[in-house]
Amino acid sequence: MGIYCSTDEGESWTPANTGLTSTNVQALAVSDTLLFAGTDNGIFVSGDNGVSWIPSNTGLTSTNISSFAVVDTGESD
C-alpha cells in the first residue's frame, strides 16, 4: 500500500513512497516539520512533506515498527 498524499483536500491521491524500502506502513507520526513512517523494515523520515523518505534505523534492535509516541518537551526555539 504505502503512503499517499493529497494536495486538494482528499479529492485525489498520489503515491509518496520514494525511498521507502517497504510499503507496509504500520505507523505515522509528525513532529514539527518532520514526518515519520514506521514499517516492517524500520523507521523512515521525511523533511519534505513525504516527497522522499530516508531510513533512520541506527541503534534499533528491531526494525518491525508498529507504533510511535511523540513527546512534547515543552521547549520552544
SULPE-V960199 format. One record per helix or strand of 2 or more residues. SS is the DSSP state (H for helix, E for strand). FROM is the first residue (numbers start at 1). TO is the last residue. If there is no record, write none. Layout:
BEGIN
SS_FROM_TO, SS_FROM_TO
END
This chain:
BEGIN
E_4_5, E_14_15, E_25_31, E_34_39, E_42_46, E_54_55
END
